[in-house]
């Protein structure tokens, strides 16, 4: 019975380790996605600002904005 408990504990330890690794890699992936989305948001904000300035200067129409 002692050996059975030891092997069961090892199995559980390996399972938990695998779950932690998987969760960590998922977290890294999600963090990278959020970073990319933040960069995209900043680019779109820049484009919006440029369009607003061009509209205010009369260089583009409302439809082009």
VMD Tcl script that draws the C-alpha trace (Angstrom):
set ca {
  {0.00 0.00 0.00}
  {2.88 2.40 0.71}
  {4.23 2.02 -2.83}
  {0.74 2.56 -4.25}
  {0.40 5.84 -2.32}
  {3.83 6.94 -3.54}
  {3.02 6.21 -7.19}
  {-0.38 7.89 -6.83}
  {1.31 10.97 -5.35}
  {3.81 11.02 -8.22}
  {1.00 10.74 -10.75}
  {-0.86 13.62 -9.14}
  {2.34 15.68 -8.99}
  {2.97 15.11 -12.71}
  {-0.64 15.97 -13.52}
  {-0.49 19.21 -11.55}
  {2.86 20.11 -13.11}
  {1.42 19.57 -16.59}
  {-1.61 21.72 -15.76}
  {0.58 24.52 -14.41}
  {2.77 24.43 -17.53}
  {-0.29 24.49 -19.77}
  {-1.80 27.40 -17.84}
  {1.48 29.31 -18.00}
  {1.73 28.93 -21.79}
  {-1.91 29.94 -22.17}
  {-1.21 33.02 -20.05}
  {1.82 33.92 -22.22}
  {-0.28 33.52 -25.39}
  {-3.10 35.69 -24.01}
  {-0.62 38.33 -22.83}
  {0.94 38.48 -26.30}
  {-2.53 38.81 -27.86}
  {-3.39 41.66 -25.50}
  {-0.10 43.40 -26.30}
  {-0.83 43.12 -30.04}
  {-4.37 44.42 -29.55}
  {-3.04 47.38 -27.55}
  {-0.60 48.22 -30.35}
  {-3.41 47.97 -32.91}
  {-5.61 50.22 -30.77}
  {-2.84 52.82 -30.62}
  {-2.37 52.69 -34.41}
  {-6.11 53.10 -34.98}
  {-6.21 56.03 -32.56}
  {-3.38 57.65 -34.51}
  {-5.28 57.14 -37.78}
  {-8.42 58.61 -36.24}
  {-6.49 61.63 -35.01}
  {-4.95 62.14 -38.46}
  {-8.36 61.84 -40.14}
  {-9.86 64.38 -37.72}
  {-7.05 66.86 -38.37}
  {-7.37 66.41 -42.14}
  {-11.14 66.92 -41.88}
  {-10.73 70.06 -39.76}
  {-8.25 71.43 -42.31}
  {-10.74 70.72 -45.10}
  {-8.41 68.26 -46.80}
  {-10.97 65.45 -46.69}
  {-14.77 65.29 -46.66}
  {-16.93 63.73 -43.98}
  {-17.40 60.67 -46.20}
  {-13.65 60.18 -46.48}
  {-13.22 60.59 -42.75}
}
mol new
graphics top color blue
foreach p $ca { graphics top sphere $p radius 0.5 }
foreach p [lrange $ca 0 end-1] q [lrange $ca 1 end] { graphics top cylinder $p $q radius 0.2 }
display resetview
